[in-house]
Each structure stands twice: as structure tokens, then as C-alpha cells.
Amino acid sequence: MISPMIRIRPFFGLLLALALSFAQPVAAQTFSDSFAGFGSNEREPIQIEAKELKVEDKDHTAVFVGDVIVRQGDATLKTQRLKIRYAGSATGGAVQSRISKMEASGTVLISSKDQTATGDHASFDMEREFLVLTGKEVVLSQGPNVVVGSRLTVNLKTGKVDLEAPKQGRVKVLITPNSFKNATDGAN
């Protein structure tokens, strides 16, 4: 029996890299590279916008609610609710803290340049450097190239990506021939 989970190994790794890499002639970037920035890149500021913010400094949590937008570098996260766990203190003069985990719920959209990922829930573990995106349908896309499953796990440290199929379905991949060549030609 074939497992309903794809372990991205040499062939599938190449397939996913082709489907989800940036079509740049100088430096191609993978999905894991694009979304590694949230909270782990100390050089880039994190900008968060929401309709409401609740901070529980004793519990080291901050909850943003209502049309939440998070930006860091080229990466953007949009969701309805975002819970951040941090080490340190958010009270007093300057914020002396480091984000350890972010949990997004509601419709989740993560984008970086021409790549997008959508699902119902996302969890970023900054200490372990893992991203997990789940939902009835998790969709990764870059231009016309699309990968669909129900649970995406990305090791941001190693770049290993696992995509699981829904219980009653299969992982789906759509790659448009020459889409990377055309994007590269347009960049020159």
C-alpha cells in the first residue's frame, strides 16, 4: 500500500524545487528559504497589523485578531488570528523579547515574491525552525505551478518538505512546461 504522504526525496525534491523555486537566473530560492524569515531573521524587522491586540506578559503571549498582516522582508502572512509566544518581556520601555512560536488560524495566506501557500492553520516554531501548514486543502503555488495536499511540514533548517494527502484523497502536483524558462527570459 502506498503511503498518503510524500516524503520529498531526490526526485520529489527536484520536482518540488522546480514547482516552487523562484525563477531567477542568478539565485534560485526554495519554498523553505522564502518563508524561513518570520521571527528567525533578527536583521529584518517584523511588522504586524491587526484590529485588536491582547498581551498577556505573564504568559509571554500576544494575540492579534482581525485582518492580521505580518511582514518580514519579502514574506507576508495574512490571517484572522495570530498568537505569538515570546521569551522575555513586552512591558516597560523597550520590548526585550524573542519570538519562539507563531500560530495562525482562520484562513492563512503566506506569500513571498511569486510564491504563495494557503491553508487553515499555520504554526511556526522558531526554536526548532519548523513550519506546519494544515487545512482541508493546503495549496502551494508559484505562477502556474501548483502543489495541493492537506498537511505541509517544512524543516526550515534543512529544507526538507513533507506534504501529506487528505485522508480521502491524494497529493496533486501541476507543473506547467517551460514556465520557469519563460519567467527567466522575462527577467533578462
C-alpha positions, 0 to 999 in steps of 0.5 A: 500500500502506498503511503498518503504522504510524500516524503520529498526525496531526490526526485520529489525534491527536484520536482518540488524545487522546480514547482516552487523555486523562484525563477531567477537566473542568478539565485534560485530560492526554495519554498523553505528559504522564502518563508524561513524569515518570520521571527528567525531573521533578527536583521529584518524587522517584523511588522504586524497589523491587526484590529485588536491586540491582547498581551498577556506578559505573564504568559509571554503571549500576544494575540492579534485578531482581525485582518492580521498582516505580518511582514518580514522582508519579502514574506507576508502572512495574512490571517484572522488570528495570530498568537505569538509566544515570546521569551522575555518581556513586552512591558516597560520601555523597550520590548526585550523579547524573542519570538519562539512560536507563531500560530495562525488560524482562520484562513492563512495566506503566506506569500513571498515574491511569486510564491504563495501557500494557503491553508487553515492553520499555520504554526511556526516554531522558531526554536526548532525552525519548523513550519506546519501548514494544515487545512482541508486543502493546503495549496502551494503555488508559484505562477502556474505551478501548483502543489495541493495536499492537506498537511505541509511540514517544512524543516526550515533548517534543512529544507526538507518538505513533507506534504501529506494527502487528505485522508480521502484523497491524494497529493496533486502536483501541476507543473506547467512546461517551460514556465520557469524558462519563460519567467527567466527570459522575462527577467533578462 
